[in-house]
Each structure stands twice: as C-alpha cells, then as structure tokens.
Amino acid sequence: MTDLAIPLLAMVLGALATVVGVALVRASGANTGAGRRLAGARGMALGDLQGLAERDELPRAPMRVEGRVRCADPIVTPTGERLALLHRDVELLSHDGRWRTIERVRDTRAIDLWERSTSAKLDLAHMAEPLIAIPQVWEGTAEELGRSLEPALERVRAEHGASGPARATTRQVLLVDQLIVLAAPARGNDGKLRLDPPPGGFLITNVDLDVAMRLLAGPQRRRMVAGYAVALAGIVVLVAGAATAIVTLIV
C-alpha cells in the first residue's frame, strides 16, 4: 500500500488541477463551445457546395461558408444604417454589484448569402448566440436611457436596490458585410443549395476567422489560456499517476 501512496497522491492532485483549470476557463468568459464548432468546421465556397448539391453529394457535417449579404427588407436605423441583424443588450448595475439586463433586442431578417453567381437563402432567426461581431458599447447613467425603459428601471430598483451606471452593448450586421456562417448545407426540392441551421443554430460572424476566435475567447484571454494550461497539466499528472498505480499493482 505504501508503494501506491505517491501515485494515488498524484491522481488526487491531477484531478484537483483539472477542476481548477476548467473553473478558470469558465470564469474567463470564453465561449469555447462556439469556438470549437466554428474553427473545427471545414470551409467550402458556395459555388463548390452548389455543385455538390446538383450532384446530390453534399457533406452531412456542418460547413463554414462565406459570402456577402443581400436583403430585400433590411432593418433601417434612426441614423439611416441598413442592417440584416441587430442585437442590443441594455444592462443596469444594481445595488448588489451585478449587471441586470433590462432590455434585450433581437431583430433579424431573412437574407441571401451570395458569392459571385451563387446564392443561398439564410434565415437569421435560427442563429445561435452570440453574434460574433465587434461590440459597440455605450456607458452612462440610468437617467440617460430614456422614458421607455423607466418601468424596467423601477423593477430592478424594487427587486435589487438602488441602481448605478448603465451600459448598452450593440452588435450588428450591415448589408455591406462579408459573413462567415457555420451552416448545414442541404439540397432543396429544386436541386439548389440550401443552408439549414446546424444543431445549436447558425454561428455567424462579420469579421475574419482569427478575429472571431479572439472575440469568442472573451475579455480575459490570459485567464482562459492559464486555465487550459492548468487543466492539461492536471490531466497529464492524473494519467501518469493512474498508469503508475496500475503498474505497481501488477508488479
């Protein structure tokens, strides 16, 4: 039993390090699931997918496709911007130090994703959160939010105490944007390419893939990297301890 003490201790320490590493990754705010889905998918041009659809040879796995936005009925903002997608979250810092969401806007349109002579319909209502775009953040006081949000402000004040600063985070897709979309290619009844939502919904970004991965890494990327390093070290120590324990028992 004495011979097993060190390997068992290594297993315990490895397990603890793994748990700590996973906790650090989660605390970093990183969306690792979306990052794996987007980066791990195979990229293919719309024209190539259309050719596969015509031959009924489309891959079953979700694909990463790129194209420009075409929308017949865009969202028009008060400043005249024409959008295909608008996400806005308005939050209030409550007395307990937590940010409380008081307004959540999700406005979407059906679009065509096109590239050269090929296009495919894309219903943005079936997208997954988050929209991977560079956020526009406004910060100010609760009084600056406007009268339309007064009922929500009063609710937060009544439930969580006096309110502090407010912020609004806006993410949007303009009609001039180039998109990268994680979608499930399918063949329509007319033989043309169709883009269906994969399990969990479309992943959509209007930035380059490397920028999208940095956005998904969250605001505390160093904590995420440290968490992965600690978790990986913990797994190595755990496996080494288990292997040593097995060899000791056999001998």
C-alpha positions as CSV (number, residue, x, y, z in Angstrom):
1,M,0.0,0.0,0.0
2,T,2.9,2.3,0.7
3,D,4.1,1.9,-2.9
4,L,0.7,3.2,-4.0
5,A,0.8,6.4,-1.9
6,I,2.7,8.5,-4.4
7,P,0.6,7.5,-7.5
8,L,-2.6,8.0,-5.6
9,L,-1.5,11.4,-4.4
10,A,-0.6,12.3,-8.0
11,M,-4.0,11.2,-9.1
12,V,-5.7,13.4,-6.5
13,L,-3.5,16.4,-7.3
14,G,-4.1,15.9,-11.0
15,A,-7.8,15.8,-10.6
16,L,-7.8,18.9,-8.5
17,A,-5.7,20.8,-11.0
18,T,-8.0,19.7,-13.8
19,V,-11.0,21.0,-11.9
20,V,-9.2,24.3,-11.2
21,G,-8.3,24.7,-14.8
22,V,-11.8,24.1,-16.0
23,A,-13.1,26.7,-13.5
24,L,-10.6,29.2,-14.7
25,V,-11.7,28.7,-18.3
26,R,-15.3,29.2,-17.4
27,A,-14.5,32.3,-15.3
28,S,-12.7,33.9,-18.2
29,G,-16.0,34.3,-20.1
30,A,-14.7,32.4,-23.1
31,N,-17.2,30.7,-25.3
32,T,-15.1,27.6,-26.0
33,G,-18.0,25.6,-27.4
34,A,-18.7,28.1,-30.2
35,G,-15.0,28.5,-30.9
36,R,-14.6,24.7,-31.4
37,R,-17.6,24.5,-33.7
38,L,-16.5,27.4,-35.8
39,A,-12.8,26.7,-36.1
40,G,-13.3,22.9,-36.4
41,A,-15.6,23.0,-39.4
42,R,-14.4,22.6,-42.9
43,G,-14.5,25.7,-45.1
44,M,-16.0,25.5,-48.6
45,A,-17.1,28.0,-51.2
46,L,-20.7,28.5,-52.0
47,G,-20.1,27.6,-55.7
48,D,-18.5,24.3,-54.7
49,L,-21.4,23.5,-52.4
50,Q,-23.8,24.3,-55.2
51,G,-22.0,21.8,-57.5
52,L,-22.2,19.1,-54.8
53,A,-25.9,19.9,-54.3
54,E,-26.6,19.4,-58.0
55,R,-24.9,16.0,-57.9
56,D,-26.6,15.2,-54.6
57,E,-23.2,14.7,-52.9
58,L,-23.4,17.3,-50.1
59,P,-21.5,16.5,-46.9
60,R,-23.5,15.8,-43.8
61,A,-21.3,17.7,-41.4
62,P,-21.9,21.5,-40.9
63,M,-19.6,23.6,-43.1
64,R,-18.1,27.1,-42.8
65,V,-19.2,29.2,-45.7
66,E,-18.5,32.8,-46.7
67,G,-20.5,35.3,-48.7
68,R,-21.9,38.8,-48.8
69,V,-25.3,39.9,-47.5
70,R,-28.2,40.6,-49.8
71,C,-31.5,41.6,-48.1
72,A,-34.7,42.9,-49.7
73,D,-36.2,44.1,-46.4
74,P,-33.4,45.5,-44.2
75,I,-33.7,47.0,-40.8
76,V,-33.3,50.8,-41.1
77,T,-31.9,52.5,-38.0
78,P,-32.7,56.1,-37.0
79,T,-29.3,57.1,-38.3
80,G,-30.1,55.6,-41.7
81,E,-27.9,52.4,-41.4
82,R,-29.3,49.4,-43.3
83,L,-28.9,46.2,-41.3
84,A,-29.6,42.5,-41.7
85,L,-29.2,41.8,-38.0
86,L,-29.3,43.8,-34.8
87,H,-28.6,42.6,-31.2
88,R,-28.7,45.0,-28.3
89,D,-28.5,44.4,-24.6
90,V,-29.1,47.2,-22.1
91,E,-27.9,46.5,-18.6
92,L,-28.0,48.2,-15.2
93,L,-25.6,47.8,-12.3
94,S,-27.7,47.0,-9.3
95,H,-27.0,47.7,-5.6
96,D,-25.6,44.1,-5.2
97,G,-22.9,44.7,-7.7
98,R,-24.4,42.6,-10.5
99,W,-25.3,43.8,-14.0
100,R,-29.1,43.2,-14.6
101,T,-30.5,43.1,-18.2
102,I,-33.4,45.5,-18.6
103,E,-33.8,45.3,-22.4
104,R,-32.8,42.6,-24.9
105,V,-33.4,43.3,-28.6
106,R,-33.0,40.6,-31.3
107,D,-34.1,41.9,-34.7
108,T,-33.3,39.7,-37.7
109,R,-34.1,39.4,-41.4
110,A,-34.0,36.6,-43.9
111,I,-31.1,37.2,-46.3
112,D,-29.4,35.7,-49.3
113,L,-25.7,34.8,-48.8
114,W,-24.1,35.2,-52.2
115,E,-20.7,34.7,-53.8
116,R,-20.2,35.5,-57.5
117,S,-23.1,33.7,-59.3
118,T,-24.1,31.5,-56.4
119,S,-26.5,32.4,-53.6
120,A,-28.3,30.6,-50.8
121,K,-31.2,31.7,-48.5
122,L,-30.3,32.1,-44.8
123,D,-32.9,32.7,-42.1
124,L,-31.1,34.6,-39.4
125,A,-33.9,33.9,-36.9
126,H,-32.3,30.4,-36.4
127,M,-28.9,31.7,-35.4
128,A,-27.1,30.8,-32.2
129,E,-25.9,33.3,-29.6
130,P,-23.7,35.1,-29.6
131,L,-23.5,37.1,-32.8
132,I,-19.7,37.2,-33.2
133,A,-19.1,40.8,-34.0
134,I,-17.1,43.7,-32.6
135,P,-19.4,45.2,-30.0
136,Q,-20.3,48.9,-29.7
137,V,-20.6,49.7,-26.0
138,W,-22.3,52.8,-24.6
139,E,-21.9,53.6,-20.9
140,G,-23.8,56.3,-18.9
141,T,-26.3,56.8,-16.2
142,A,-29.8,55.2,-15.8
143,E,-31.4,58.6,-16.4
144,E,-29.9,58.7,-19.9
145,L,-31.7,55.6,-21.1
146,G,-35.0,57.3,-21.9
147,R,-38.5,57.1,-20.7
148,S,-39.3,53.8,-22.5
149,L,-37.1,51.9,-20.1
150,E,-38.4,53.5,-16.9
151,P,-40.7,50.5,-15.9
152,A,-37.7,48.1,-16.2
153,L,-35.6,50.5,-14.2
154,E,-38.2,50.7,-11.4
155,R,-38.4,46.9,-11.4
156,V,-34.7,46.5,-10.9
157,R,-34.6,49.1,-8.2
158,A,-37.5,47.5,-6.4
159,E,-36.0,44.0,-6.6
160,H,-32.3,44.6,-6.2
161,G,-31.9,48.1,-4.6
162,A,-30.7,51.4,-5.9
163,S,-29.2,51.3,-9.4
164,G,-25.9,52.6,-10.6
165,P,-24.3,53.0,-14.0
166,A,-25.9,51.7,-17.2
167,R,-24.5,50.3,-20.4
168,A,-25.8,49.2,-23.8
169,T,-23.9,46.6,-25.9
170,T,-24.8,46.6,-29.6
171,R,-23.8,44.0,-32.3
172,Q,-25.0,44.3,-35.8
173,V,-24.6,43.0,-39.4
174,L,-24.7,45.6,-42.2
175,L,-25.8,45.0,-45.7
176,V,-22.2,45.6,-46.9
177,D,-20.7,43.0,-44.6
178,Q,-18.9,39.8,-45.6
179,L,-20.1,36.9,-43.4
180,I,-18.7,33.6,-42.2
181,V,-21.5,31.2,-41.4
182,L,-21.5,27.8,-39.8
183,A,-24.4,26.1,-41.6
184,A,-25.6,22.6,-42.6
185,P,-25.7,22.5,-46.5
186,A,-28.8,20.8,-47.9
187,R,-30.4,20.2,-51.3
188,G,-33.7,21.8,-52.0
189,N,-36.5,20.3,-54.0
190,D,-35.4,22.4,-57.0
191,G,-31.9,20.9,-56.7
192,K,-30.4,24.2,-55.5
193,L,-28.2,24.7,-52.4
194,R,-30.0,25.5,-49.1
195,L,-28.3,26.4,-45.9
196,D,-30.1,24.9,-42.8
197,P,-29.3,25.7,-39.2
198,P,-26.9,23.0,-37.7
199,P,-27.6,21.6,-34.2
200,G,-27.5,24.6,-31.9
201,G,-28.2,27.1,-34.7
202,F,-26.2,29.1,-37.2
203,L,-22.9,30.6,-36.0
204,I,-22.5,34.0,-37.7
205,T,-19.6,36.5,-37.8
206,N,-18.8,39.5,-39.9
207,V,-15.1,39.6,-39.0
208,D,-12.1,37.4,-40.1
209,L,-11.9,34.0,-38.5
210,D,-8.9,34.8,-36.3
211,V,-10.6,38.0,-35.0
212,A,-13.8,35.9,-34.4
213,M,-11.7,33.4,-32.3
214,R,-10.3,36.3,-30.2
215,L,-13.8,37.6,-29.6
216,L,-15.0,34.2,-28.5
217,A,-12.0,33.9,-26.1
218,G,-13.7,36.6,-24.0
219,P,-12.3,39.7,-22.2
220,Q,-9.9,37.6,-20.1
221,R,-7.9,35.6,-22.6
222,R,-4.9,35.2,-20.3
223,R,-7.1,33.5,-17.7
224,M,-8.5,31.2,-20.3
225,V,-5.0,30.2,-21.5
226,A,-3.9,29.7,-17.9
227,G,-6.9,27.6,-17.3
228,Y,-6.3,25.3,-20.3
229,A,-2.6,25.0,-19.2
230,V,-3.5,24.0,-15.6
231,A,-6.2,21.6,-16.8
232,L,-3.8,20.0,-19.3
233,A,-1.1,19.6,-16.7
234,G,-3.7,18.1,-14.3
235,I,-4.7,15.6,-16.9
236,V,-1.1,14.6,-17.5
237,V,-0.4,14.1,-13.8
238,L,-3.7,12.2,-13.3
239,V,-3.0,9.8,-16.2
240,A,0.7,9.3,-15.1
241,G,-0.5,8.6,-11.5
242,A,-3.1,6.1,-12.8
243,A,-0.6,4.4,-15.0
244,T,1.9,4.1,-12.2
245,A,-0.7,2.8,-9.8
246,I,-1.7,0.1,-12.4
247,V,2.0,-0.9,-13.0
248,T,2.6,-1.1,-9.2
249,L,-0.4,-3.3,-8.7
250,I,0.6,-5.7,-11.5
251,V,4.2,-5.9,-10.2
